[in-house]
Amino acid sequence: MKKVLCLYAFFVLFSVNAQQVQWASKAIKFSSDLGGKQNGVKRILGRPDAFPQGGVSPNAWMPKDALRGYEWVEVGFENPQTVKQVAVFENLNAGCVVRIGVDTGSGKYQTVWSRKVNYKTPTFKAAIPADRKYYFKRKRRKIQEAPEVLNPGIENAILESAVSGVVAVRVEFNFALLPGQKQIDAIGISDSEIPLDAKINTTKAFESLASAEILSVGNLTPSCVVVSANGQKLYFTDETNDKEIIYSCTQQNGKWNTPVAESDLLNTNNSYNFLAACQADFFLKGGKSFSKGTGETGYEFLDKNYQPIGLLKIAAYANYDETSSVSMTADAKTLVMGIETDMTQGGHDLYFATKKEDGTYSYLQNLGKVINSAGEEASPCLLSDQRTLLFSSDGFSSFGDNDIYVSYRLDDTWKKWSAPLNLGSKINSNDYDGSPFYDEKTEVLYFTSSVDGKQVIKSVQLPKEKLLLKE
């Protein structure tokens, strides 16, 4: 655990050749934003999380109008320092920074860098009013529809002369210089000319793994992979057709046999038919019809013969989305759930709940802001130590789309977790990677991934010592 915390501290304070680096810690003033938890001005704070991947992110500041010419933001830093460089991380359509000013404590900004825009430079204006019916990525925010990714990049503004005692920075933009929507991920300052960059929070142990291999399941479209407690069966859901069907493969001579449909696990509904947990004494299955306001969740417990033995009920259960994901301990006393509620940081967040004497579960409690971003955290996989949690997210620095991360519980409150560690490039690709399941007996990680537009199951040998950072 100490190794994880030291790695995080090293990245934040000495991330680039021991230069003094700080990321904005306070939003002072700004011209406009979308408000709320996603794309609000506070999303510009802290180290970059929409880089190096770039592109649309709920973890970045977004002005109200895609093609509005003039926007600005003023941010503060935790400690005064000498500044030779100001780095602005523009994850959508970079090249719009036109002026930077610094404040040394007087409350006034001294211009230290500017871009001279040629009068011939074309500018882009909105041709039609914003469509107030347009919603950004299904979230409840009305903004102007516009092209998305053109050229994410970093404006590494090197000052002619270093300025000491800087406590705040003002960055001005001309967003009409380029077409399309604009987002700003982060603002950093440094006492060096060495360009600031964003690095993925991972470890050499993960990069030393063998590359993940595809598990053949024929022409099926797999999702939601789990392995039985005895390690002899691998279950997944096929999403090829409208009706989702659970399949299984059996282990023989160290290999998985051809998948067969589990007729005893057919669902009356077409969707959300999957196994969320396969413990020695029970299964937890999704896809059950449920009534809102009753605490029912759409999950049911099955015995070893797939017979129903009860519903999963959670106090005051409410889900803003149609989907959720669950991991449960072997004794069924604690669960971790990916769900969207009015308490989430953005999209789906990870929550925990404990079992009560009557067999139902207590209120869902958020795992906290360290592990939950303004993006989507889902598909939890809690290991038997009840401290190591695998999950998928699109809310942190990554290799592409959705990546798989690991975080470690730091105390018994279940609300303090280590900064998520990316499982590295041997597991995560530049496309979707998610739904992790770790088989502790064989020390193999299974997950789903998108390859050439098709969803597949991948597996990789992941020694527990590496996963737990013991080597």
C-alpha positions in Angstrom: 0.0 0.0 0.0 2.8 2.4 0.8 4.2 1.8 -2.7 0.9 3.0 -4.2 0.8 6.2 -2.2 4.5 6.9 -2.8 4.0 6.4 -6.6 1.1 8.8 -6.6 3.0 11.5 -4.6 6.0 11.1 -6.8 3.9 11.7 -9.9 2.1 14.8 -8.5 5.2 16.6 -7.1 8.1 15.5 -9.2 6.5 14.1 -12.4 8.9 15.6 -14.9 12.7 15.3 -14.1 12.3 16.8 -10.6 11.0 20.1 -11.8 8.7 21.9 -9.4 5.2 21.2 -10.8 1.8 22.2 -9.4 -1.7 21.7 -10.9 -4.5 24.2 -10.3 -6.1 23.6 -6.9 -8.8 26.3 -6.9 -11.1 27.9 -9.4 -11.2 31.6 -8.7 -13.3 33.1 -11.6 -14.4 32.0 -15.0 -16.5 33.3 -17.9 -19.0 30.4 -18.3 -19.4 26.7 -17.9 -22.1 24.0 -18.1 -22.5 23.9 -14.3 -23.1 20.7 -12.3 -20.7 17.9 -11.6 -19.8 17.2 -15.2 -17.9 19.8 -17.3 -18.1 22.4 -14.6 -15.2 24.7 -14.0 -13.9 22.6 -11.0 -13.2 19.8 -13.5 -10.2 21.9 -14.6 -8.5 21.3 -11.2 -5.9 18.7 -10.4 -3.7 16.7 -12.7 -4.8 15.9 -16.2 -7.3 13.0 -16.5 -8.5 13.5 -20.1 -4.9 13.1 -21.3 -3.0 11.5 -22.9 -6.0 10.0 -24.6 -7.7 13.3 -25.4 -11.2 13.7 -26.7 -14.5 14.3 -25.1 -14.5 14.0 -21.3 -16.9 14.9 -18.5 -13.7 15.6 -16.4 -12.9 18.7 -18.3 -14.2 22.3 -18.2 -16.5 23.2 -21.1 -17.8 26.7 -21.9 -21.5 27.0 -22.7 -21.2 27.8 -26.4 -19.0 25.7 -28.7 -18.0 28.6 -31.0 -18.1 31.6 -28.6 -15.1 33.7 -29.3 -13.9 34.8 -25.9 -13.7 32.7 -22.7 -11.4 32.8 -19.7 -10.6 31.2 -16.4 -8.6 32.1 -13.3 -7.2 29.4 -11.1 -5.1 29.3 -7.9 -2.3 27.1 -6.7 -1.7 25.7 -3.3 1.8 27.2 -2.8 3.5 30.2 -4.3 6.3 29.2 -6.7 8.6 30.4 -9.5 7.0 29.9 -12.9 8.8 29.5 -16.2 6.1 27.5 -17.9 2.3 27.4 -17.9 0.8 24.3 -19.5 -2.8 24.3 -20.7 -4.3 20.8 -21.6 -6.9 21.3 -24.4 -8.5 17.9 -24.9 -10.8 19.1 -27.6 -9.6 21.3 -30.5 -6.3 22.7 -29.1 -4.8 26.0 -30.2 -7.2 28.5 -28.8 -5.1 29.9 -25.9 -4.4 33.6 -26.7 -3.2 35.2 -23.5 -1.8 34.1 -20.1 -1.4 36.2 -17.0 0.1 35.5 -13.6 -0.7 36.9 -10.1 2.0 37.1 -7.5 -0.3 37.9 -4.6 -1.5 41.4 -5.5 -4.8 40.2 -7.0 -3.7 41.7 -10.4 -2.6 39.7 -13.4 0.5 40.5 -15.4 0.5 39.3 -19.0 3.5 37.0 -19.5 2.5 35.2 -22.7 0.3 35.9 -25.7 -0.4 34.6 -29.2 -0.6 37.1 -31.9 -3.5 36.1 -34.2 -3.1 37.2 -37.8 -6.0 39.2 -39.1 -6.3 36.7 -41.9 -6.9 33.9 -39.4 -10.4 32.5 -40.1 -12.7 32.4 -37.1 -15.8 30.3 -36.7 -19.2 31.4 -35.5 -22.3 29.5 -34.8 -24.6 29.6 -37.8 -27.7 28.7 -35.9 -28.8 29.2 -32.3 -28.0 26.4 -29.8 -30.4 23.5 -30.0 -31.9 23.5 -26.5 -33.2 20.0 -27.1 -29.7 18.6 -27.6 -28.3 16.6 -24.7 -24.6 15.9 -24.3 -24.1 12.1 -24.0 -27.4 11.4 -22.4 -26.7 13.6 -19.5 -29.0 16.3 -18.4 -27.1 19.2 -19.8 -28.3 21.4 -22.7 -25.5 22.6 -24.9 -24.8 23.5 -28.4 -24.3 20.6 -30.8 -20.9 20.8 -32.5 -18.2 18.6 -33.9 -16.1 16.9 -31.2 -12.5 15.9 -31.6 -10.2 17.6 -34.1 -6.9 18.1 -32.4 -6.3 17.6 -28.7 -3.0 19.1 -27.6 -1.0 20.8 -24.8 -0.2 24.5 -25.0 3.2 24.6 -23.2 3.7 28.3 -22.9 7.3 29.1 -22.0 7.7 32.6 -20.4 10.5 34.9 -21.6 11.5 35.4 -18.0 10.7 33.3 -14.9 8.3 35.0 -12.4 8.6 34.2 -8.7 5.9 33.9 -6.1 3.1 33.0 -8.5 -0.1 32.1 -6.7 -2.7 32.3 -9.6 -2.9 32.1 -13.3 -5.4 33.7 -15.8 -5.8 31.9 -19.2 -7.8 33.6 -22.0 -9.1 31.8 -25.0 -10.4 32.6 -28.4 -12.5 29.6 -29.1 -13.6 31.0 -32.5 -10.2 30.2 -33.9 -11.2 26.6 -34.5 -14.5 24.8 -35.3 -16.0 22.4 -32.9 -16.6 22.0 -29.2 -13.9 23.0 -26.7 -12.8 21.4 -23.4 -9.9 22.2 -21.1 -8.6 19.3 -19.0 -6.0 20.9 -16.7 -3.7 23.8 -16.1 -0.2 23.3 -14.7 2.8 25.5 -13.8 6.5 24.6 -13.7 9.8 26.3 -12.9 11.4 24.6 -15.9 11.2 24.8 -19.7 10.9 21.0 -20.0 7.4 20.6 -21.4 4.8 19.3 -19.0 3.0 16.2 -20.2 0.4 13.8 -18.9 1.4 10.3 -17.8 -0.9 7.4 -17.1 -0.8 6.3 -13.4 0.5 2.7 -13.7 3.5 0.6 -12.6 6.3 -1.3 -14.2 4.9 -4.5 -12.8 1.9 -4.2 -15.0 3.9 -3.3 -18.1 6.0 -6.4 -17.6 3.0 -8.7 -18.1 2.5 -10.8 -21.3 0.0 -9.4 -23.7 -3.6 -10.3 -23.2 -4.9 -13.1 -25.5 -8.3 -13.4 -27.1 -10.5 -16.3 -25.8 -12.3 -17.9 -28.7 -16.1 -18.0 -28.3 -17.0 -18.3 -32.0 -19.3 -15.7 -33.5 -20.8 -14.7 -30.1 -20.7 -11.2 -28.7 -19.6 -11.7 -25.1 -20.0 -9.5 -22.1 -20.1 -9.8 -18.3 -17.4 -12.5 -17.7 -17.3 -14.5 -14.4 -15.7 -17.7 -13.4 -17.3 -20.2 -10.9 -15.8 -20.5 -7.4 -14.3 -23.9 -8.3 -12.7 -22.5 -11.4 -14.3 -25.1 -13.7 -16.8 -22.9 -15.5 -16.5 -19.6 -17.3 -19.8 -17.7 -17.8 -20.6 -14.8 -20.1 -23.6 -13.2 -21.8 -24.0 -13.2 -25.5 -25.3 -9.9 -26.9 -25.5 -10.8 -30.6 -29.3 -10.9 -30.7 -32.0 -8.9 -29.0 -32.5 -11.6 -26.4 -29.4 -11.9 -24.2 -28.4 -15.5 -23.4 -25.9 -16.7 -20.8 -23.3 -19.2 -22.1 -20.7 -21.2 -20.2 -17.4 -22.9 -21.1 -16.0 -25.8 -19.1 -12.4 -26.3 -18.2 -10.6 -29.3 -19.8 -6.8 -29.8 -19.9 -6.2 -26.2 -19.1 -8.4 -24.9 -21.9 -11.9 -23.7 -22.1 -14.3 -25.8 -24.3 -16.7 -24.5 -26.9 -19.4 -22.4 -25.2 -22.9 -23.8 -24.7 -26.1 -22.0 -23.8 -27.2 -22.3 -20.2 -30.9 -23.2 -20.7 -31.6 -23.1 -17.0 -30.5 -19.5 -16.9 -32.7 -18.1 -19.6 -34.4 -14.9 -18.8 -38.0 -13.9 -19.3 -36.8 -10.4 -20.3 -34.7 -9.8 -23.4 -32.1 -7.6 -21.7 -29.7 -7.5 -18.7 -29.4 -11.3 -18.5 -26.1 -12.0 -16.8 -24.3 -13.4 -13.8 -22.9 -10.8 -11.5 -21.4 -13.2 -9.0 -20.5 -17.0 -8.8 -19.7 -17.9 -5.2 -19.4 -21.4 -3.7 -22.9 -21.3 -2.2 -24.9 -19.0 -4.5 -25.1 -17.1 -7.8 -26.2 -13.5 -8.2 -28.0 -13.0 -11.5 -29.3 -9.9 -13.2 -32.3 -9.4 -15.5 -35.1 -9.9 -13.0 -38.2 -7.7 -13.4 -38.6 -5.5 -10.4 -40.9 -2.8 -9.0 -39.5 0.6 -8.3 -39.8 1.9 -4.7 -39.7 -1.5 -3.2 -35.9 -1.8 -2.7 -35.8 -4.5 -5.5 -32.8 -4.1 -7.8 -33.4 -6.5 -10.7 -30.9 -9.0 -9.2 -31.9 -12.4 -7.7 -30.0 -15.0 -5.7 -29.8 -18.5 -7.1 -28.6 -21.7 -5.4 -26.0 -24.1 -6.9 -28.8 -25.6 -9.1 -29.8 -22.2 -10.5 -33.0 -22.2 -8.4 -34.2 -18.8 -7.1 -33.7 -18.3 -3.4 -34.4 -14.6 -2.9 -34.2 -11.1 -4.3 -31.4 -8.6 -3.8 -33.0 -5.7 -2.0 -31.3 -2.4 -1.0 -32.8 0.3 1.2 -34.1 3.2 -0.8 -32.8 1.8 -4.0 -33.1 4.1 -7.0 -31.1 4.0 -10.3 -31.1 6.9 -12.8 -29.8 4.5 -15.5 -31.2 1.3 -16.9 -28.0 -0.6 -16.1 -25.9 -1.4 -13.0 -23.1 -3.8 -12.0 -22.4 -5.7 -8.8 -19.6 -7.6 -7.0 -20.3 -9.5 -3.8 -18.2 -11.1 -1.1 -18.3 -14.8 -0.6 -20.3 -14.5 2.6 -22.7 -12.0 0.8 -22.2 -9.6 3.7 -20.9 -6.8 1.5 -21.5 -5.7 -2.0 -20.0 -3.1 -4.3 -22.3 -1.7 -7.0 -21.8 0.5 -10.0 -24.9 2.7 -10.3 -26.0 6.3 -11.1 -27.9 8.1 -8.3 -28.3 11.8 -7.2 -25.1 11.4 -5.2 -22.8 10.3 -8.1 -19.9 12.4 -9.2 -21.0 12.2 -12.8 -22.1 9.0 -14.5 -22.1 5.7 -12.7 -20.2 5.7 -9.4 -19.1 2.8 -7.2 -21.0 2.3 -4.0 -21.0 -0.2 -1.2 -23.7 -1.7 1.1 -23.7 -4.2 3.9 -26.2 -7.0 4.7 -28.7 -6.4 7.5 -30.2 -9.1 9.8 -33.4 -9.4 7.7 -31.3 -10.3 4.6 -31.8 -7.0 2.8 -28.9 -4.4 2.4 -28.3 -1.0 3.9 -28.3 2.3 2.0 -25.7 2.5 -0.8 -22.7 4.7 0.3 -20.4 6.3 -2.2 -16.8 5.0 -2.2 -15.5 8.6 -2.5 -14.1 11.1 -4.9 -10.7 9.5 -5.2 -12.0 6.4 -6.9 -15.1 8.0 -8.5 -14.7 10.6 -11.3 -17.1 12.7 -13.3 -17.1 9.8 -15.9 -18.3 6.3 -15.6 -17.0 3.8 -13.0 -18.6 0.4 -13.4 -18.0 -3.4 -13.4 -16.5 -3.8 -9.9 -14.6 -7.0 -9.1 -13.8 -7.2 -5.3 -11.1 -9.7 -4.4 -11.3 -12.0 -1.4 -9.2 -9.8 0.7 -12.0 -7.2 0.5 -9.4 -4.5 0.0 -8.4 -4.9 -3.7 -11.0 -3.6 -6.2 -10.8 -3.9 -10.0 -13.2 -1.8 -12.0 -13.5 -0.1 -15.4 -13.6 3.6 -16.0 -13.4 6.3 -18.7 -12.7 9.0 -16.1 -8.9 8.8 -15.6 -5.8 9.1 -17.8 -5.9 6.1 -20.0 -4.6 4.4 -23.2 -7.8 5.1 -25.1 -11.5 4.6 -24.4 -12.5 2.7 -21.3 -9.7 1.2 -19.3 -9.4 -1.2 -16.3 -8.0 0.0 -13.0 -7.2 -1.3 -9.5 -7.6 0.6 -6.2 -6.9 -0.5 -2.6 -9.1 0.2 0.4 -7.1 2.2 3.0 -9.3 1.8 6.1 -12.4 0.1 7.4 -14.9 2.9 6.4 -14.9 1.7 2.7 -14.8 5.4 1.8 -11.0 5.8 1.6 -9.3 4.3 -1.4 -5.9 4.7 -3.1 -5.6 6.6 -6.4 -6.7 4.2 -9.2 -3.8 2.5 -11.0 -4.2 1.7 -14.6 -3.4 -2.0 -15.4 -1.1 -1.0 -18.2 -0.8 -1.3 -22.0 -0.6 -5.1 -22.0 -4.2 -5.2 -20.7 -5.7 -1.9 -21.8 -5.9 -0.9 -25.5 -6.8 2.3 -27.3 -10.4 1.0 -27.5 -12.9 -0.3 -24.9 -11.7 -2.5 -22.1 -13.9 -3.4 -19.2 -15.9 -6.0 -17.2 -12.9 -7.4 -15.3 -13.0 -10.6 -13.4 -10.0 -12.0 -11.6 -9.7 -15.7 -10.9 -7.6 -15.9 -7.8 -7.0 -19.6 -8.0 -5.4 -19.5 -11.4 -4.3 -15.8 -11.1 -5.8 -15.1 -14.5 -7.6 -11.8 -15.4 -10.5 -12.1 -17.8 -12.2 -9.0 -19.3 -14.0 -7.9 -22.4 -12.4 -5.7 -25.1 -13.2 -4.2 -28.4 -11.0 -5.4 -31.3 -11.7 -4.1 -34.8 -15.2 -3.2 -33.8 -16.0 -6.6 -32.3 -16.4 -7.3 -28.6 -14.2 -10.2 -27.4 -13.1 -11.9 -24.2 -9.4 -11.5 -23.3 -7.3 -13.2 -20.6 -3.9 -12.6 -19.2 -1.8 -14.2 -16.5 -1.6 -11.7 -13.7 0.3 -12.9 -10.6 -1.3 -11.9 -7.4 2.0 -10.5 -6.2 2.0 -8.0 -9.0 -1.7 -7.1 -8.6 -1.2 -6.6 -4.8 2.0 -4.7 -5.4 4.1 -7.1 -3.3 6.9 -7.3 -5.8 
